[in-house]
Amino acid sequence: MTEFTEKIQQPRLWRDDGWTARVIKNEDDDGWAVAMFKDGETEAALVGPWTMGRDKKNPKPLDGNAFSTLVKTASEFVRRSEQQLHASLHQSITVTAGSTRVAVCLDIVPDEDNPYAMLSARDEGDELLAEVRVASSFKLNRSSAVAWAEGGFARPGECS
């Protein structure tokens, strides 16, 4: 990945603050769109409609205010996407097994060839009680967490 540092301020291309805005022809209709790229990324972080210019044929030129708004919007979109990804890959639930409160966590490792997950349990003092490798499709919920803890933390699907 290349680090872009050159500031560009052209009617259809702006680059600054770690972002590039490129006004492009909208593939879905006769209008225009703007694609926001985070420096070093090949995929657009955000693509949205762009306003037509006064001639109703060409796009409105980018300017400082529009670029700032686009950067703010794209940054927020990326942040929310990262939060959603984190939430889908890292789950936790606290349950009571017997008389003990146990925090059970599922951390999915999204390896392209062999995805898996690590299921772990910690006591109230944050001491690791158990950790086992499970399928990435393992469903962590209250009943599966209690069953695992009450079963002596044996690998799910195995007898203890």
Phi, psi and chi 1 to 4 in degrees:
 res  aa     phi    psi   chi1   chi2   chi3   chi4
   1 MET       -  137.2  -71.7 -171.8 -130.3      -
   2 THR   -96.2  141.3  -42.5      -      -      -
   3 GLU   -88.9  121.8 -175.4   68.1   27.9      -
   4 PHE   -95.1  123.5  -61.8  105.1      -      -
   5 THR  -121.9  -16.5   55.0      -      -      -
   6 GLU   -70.2  124.5  179.2 -172.0   -6.4      -
   7 LYS   -80.1  130.1 -170.8  174.2 -173.2  175.7
   8 ILE  -126.0  134.8  -62.0  173.5      -      -
   9 GLN  -136.4   83.6  -65.7 -178.8  -17.0      -
  10 GLN  -115.4  162.6  -62.1  173.3   -3.1      -
  11 PRO   -56.2  -32.7  -25.7   33.5      -      -
  12 ARG  -117.8    5.0  -67.0 -171.2 -169.7  179.5
  13 LEU  -148.7  118.7  178.1   68.8      -      -
  14 TRP  -125.5  138.9  -86.0   58.4      -      -
  15 ARG  -138.4  125.5 -178.8 -179.7  -61.3  144.1
  16 ASP  -174.0  160.5 -161.8    6.9      -      -
  17 ASP    53.0   32.1  -65.2  -31.5      -      -
  18 GLY    82.3    8.6      -      -      -      -
  19 TRP  -131.9  152.9  -73.0   92.2      -      -
  20 THR  -128.0  130.1  -60.8      -      -      -
  21 ALA  -108.7  127.9      -      -      -      -
  22 ARG  -127.4  120.9 -178.5  173.6  -68.2  127.9
  23 VAL   -82.0  126.5  176.7      -      -      -
  24 ILE  -130.1  160.3   55.7  176.0      -      -
  25 LYS   -68.4  130.9 -170.2   77.6  174.9  121.1
  26 ASN   -72.8  120.7 -170.3  -24.2      -      -
  27 GLU   -69.7  -22.0  -63.8  171.7    6.9      -
  28 ASP   -86.1  -20.7  -63.3  -27.7      -      -
  29 ASP  -154.7 -163.6   63.0   25.5      -      -
  30 ASP   -84.7   -1.8  -67.1  -26.9      -      -
  31 GLY   -86.3 -161.1      -      -      -      -
  32 TRP  -124.5  157.8  -65.7   88.3      -      -
  33 ALA  -134.2  163.7      -      -      -      -
  34 VAL  -123.6  131.7   62.7      -      -      -
  35 ALA  -109.8  131.0      -      -      -      -
  36 MET  -107.2  123.4  -68.8  -62.9  -65.3      -
  37 PHE  -116.3  130.9  -66.1   86.1      -      -
  38 LYS   -79.1  137.3 -162.4  167.3 -174.4  168.2
  39 ASP   -51.5  133.5  -78.0   -3.7      -      -
  40 GLY    90.0   -9.1      -      -      -      -
  41 GLU   -97.6  143.3  -62.4  -67.9  -33.7      -
  42 THR   -93.8  -22.8   55.8      -      -      -
  43 GLU   -96.2  140.6  -65.9  -81.8  -35.3      -
  44 ALA   -66.7  136.4      -      -      -      -
  45 ALA   -75.2  -29.0      -      -      -      -
  46 LEU  -157.7  136.9 -176.6   68.2      -      -
  47 VAL  -129.8  130.7  178.0      -      -      -
  48 GLY  -144.5  168.3      -      -      -      -
  49 PRO   -64.7  150.9   20.7  -27.2      -      -
  50 TRP  -126.0  147.9 -170.5 -117.3      -      -
  51 THR   -73.9  141.6  -51.7      -      -      -
  52 MET   -73.8  151.3  -69.9  -77.5 -143.8      -
  53 GLY   -77.4 -177.6      -      -      -      -
  54 ARG   -63.3  -28.6  -69.5 -178.5 -176.3 -171.1
  55 ASP   -79.2   -1.8   65.5    2.5      -      -
  56 LYS    60.2   17.5  -57.9  -65.8 -178.7 -151.9
  57 LYS  -123.6  -41.9 -136.8  174.2    4.4  176.7
  58 ASN  -104.6  159.9  -66.5  -57.2      -      -
  59 PRO   -75.3  153.0   29.3  -35.9      -      -
  60 LYS   -64.5  138.4  176.8 -178.4  165.8 -171.2
  61 PRO   -69.6  146.8    4.3   -2.1      -      -
  62 LEU   -66.6  150.0  -74.0  163.8      -      -
  63 ASP  -141.7  176.5   61.5   29.8      -      -
  64 GLY   -59.5  -45.3      -      -      -      -
  65 ASN   -64.3  -45.1  -71.3  -23.7      -      -
  66 ALA   -63.0  -42.7      -      -      -      -
  67 PHE   -62.4  -44.2 -176.9   74.7      -      -
  68 SER   -59.7  -43.5  -66.5      -      -      -
  69 THR   -64.1  -42.0  -59.6      -      -      -
  70 LEU   -63.4  -42.2  -71.6  165.3      -      -
  71 VAL   -62.3  -44.6  167.2      -      -      -
  72 LYS   -61.5  -46.1 -176.5  177.5  177.2 -176.0
  73 THR   -64.6  -46.7  -57.6      -      -      -
  74 ALA   -65.4  -39.8      -      -      -      -
  75 SER   -62.0  -43.3  -63.4      -      -      -
  76 GLU   -65.0  -40.8  179.9   64.4   21.2      -
  77 PHE   -62.4  -45.5 -178.5   80.8      -      -
  78 VAL   -62.7  -43.9  167.8      -      -      -
  79 ARG   -60.4  -45.8 -172.8 -178.3   68.4   73.4
  80 ARG   -64.5  -39.1  -80.4 -163.1  -50.7  -94.6
  81 SER   -63.6  -42.0  -63.4      -      -      -
  82 GLU   -65.0  -38.5  -71.7  169.0  -10.4      -
  83 GLN   -64.8  -41.1  -74.0  175.2  -28.6      -
  84 GLN   -64.2  -43.8  -85.5 -174.9  -43.0      -
  85 LEU   -61.7  -46.4  177.4   61.1      -      -
  86 HIS   -58.7  -45.2  179.5   80.0      -      -
  87 ALA   -63.4  -35.3      -      -      -      -
  88 SER   -76.2  -24.6   70.2      -      -      -
  89 LEU   -95.1  -19.2  -62.7  177.6      -      -
  90 HIS  -130.8  107.5  -52.8  -75.9      -      -
  91 GLN  -119.5  149.3  -57.1  166.4   24.5      -
  92 SER  -148.3  153.1   69.0      -      -      -
  93 ILE  -149.9  141.5 -171.1  167.3      -      -
  94 THR  -106.1  129.1  -59.2      -      -      -
  95 VAL  -131.4  165.9  -63.5      -      -      -
  96 THR  -109.1  121.9  -58.2      -      -      -
  97 ALA  -118.5  114.7      -      -      -      -
  98 GLY    68.3 -118.8      -      -      -      -
  99 SER  -113.6   11.2   61.0      -      -      -
 100 THR  -107.4  134.0  -51.0      -      -      -
 101 ARG   -84.3  129.3  -58.0  -94.8  -51.4  147.0
 102 VAL  -130.2  130.7  179.0      -      -      -
 103 ALA   -93.9  117.2      -      -      -      -
 104 VAL  -106.3  128.1  178.6      -      -      -
 105 CYS  -121.2  144.8  -62.4      -      -      -
 106 LEU  -123.8  117.7 -179.4   69.8      -      -
 107 ASP  -116.5  110.0  -66.1  -60.0      -      -
 108 ILE   -85.1  133.3  -61.6  172.0      -      -
 109 VAL  -106.0  105.5  179.1      -      -      -
 110 PRO   -82.2   56.1   31.3  -33.9      -      -
 111 ASP   -65.8  134.0 -175.4  -77.4      -      -
 112 GLU   -62.4  -37.6  -76.0 -174.3   32.8      -
 113 ASP   -90.5  -35.0  -62.1  -35.0      -      -
 114 ASN  -145.6   72.8 -171.1   21.0      -      -
 115 PRO   -67.1  146.2   22.9  -30.1      -      -
 116 TYR  -152.4  178.6   64.3   94.9      -      -
 117 ALA  -138.9  155.2      -      -      -      -
 118 MET  -111.6  124.3  -65.0  -57.3  -66.4      -
 119 LEU  -103.1  125.1 -175.4   62.8      -      -
 120 SER  -133.8  158.5   62.5      -      -      -
 121 ALA  -134.1  137.4      -      -      -      -
 122 ARG  -130.5  145.5  -66.7 -175.7  176.2  -85.6
 123 ASP   -83.3 -177.6   65.4   13.6      -      -
 124 GLU   -63.5  -22.5  -70.5 -178.8  -72.1      -
 125 GLY   -89.6   10.8      -      -      -      -
 126 ASP    66.7   22.3 -156.7   33.9      -      -
 127 GLU   -85.5  134.4 -173.2  172.9  -36.5      -
 128 LEU   -69.0  121.6 -174.8   63.8      -      -
 129 LEU   -93.8  -37.3  -58.9  172.3      -      -
 130 ALA  -163.2  155.2      -      -      -      -
 131 GLU  -153.3  126.8 -174.5  172.5   57.8      -
 132 VAL  -136.7  151.6  -64.2      -      -      -
 133 ARG   -86.9  132.9 -176.1  174.1  169.9  147.9
 134 VAL  -132.8  171.3  -64.4      -      -      -
 135 ALA   -65.3  148.0      -      -      -      -
 136 SER   -65.2  -15.7   60.7      -      -      -
 137 SER   -87.6    0.4   58.7      -      -      -
 138 PHE   -56.6  133.3 -178.5   84.5      -      -
 139 LYS   -99.4  113.7  -62.3  -67.1 -178.3 -142.6
 140 LEU   -91.0  120.3  178.6   62.1      -      -
 141 ASN  -147.9  177.6   54.9   40.6      -      -
 142 ARG   -56.2  -46.4 -172.7  159.4  -56.3  -74.8
 143 SER   -69.3  -38.7   61.7      -      -      -
 144 SER   -69.4  -33.9   66.0      -      -      -
 145 ALA   -68.9  -44.7      -      -      -      -
 146 VAL   -63.7  -45.4  168.5      -      -      -
 147 ALA   -59.9  -40.7      -      -      -      -
 148 TRP   -66.0  -46.3 -175.8   52.7      -      -
 149 ALA   -65.2  -46.1      -      -      -      -
 150 GLU   -69.9  -21.1  -70.8  179.9  -13.7      -
 151 GLY   -87.0   11.9      -      -      -      -
 152 GLY    78.5   20.3      -      -      -      -
 153 PHE    63.9   29.8  -56.9  111.1      -      -
 154 ALA   -69.6  153.2      -      -      -      -
 155 ARG   -55.3  127.0 -177.0 -179.9  -48.3  -82.4
 156 PRO   -52.1  133.7  -28.2   36.7      -      -
 157 GLY    97.4  -11.5      -      -      -      -
 158 GLU  -107.4  151.9  -65.1  179.1   -2.2      -
 159 CYS   -81.0  146.9  -64.8      -      -      -
 160 SER   -88.7      -   42.9      -      -      -
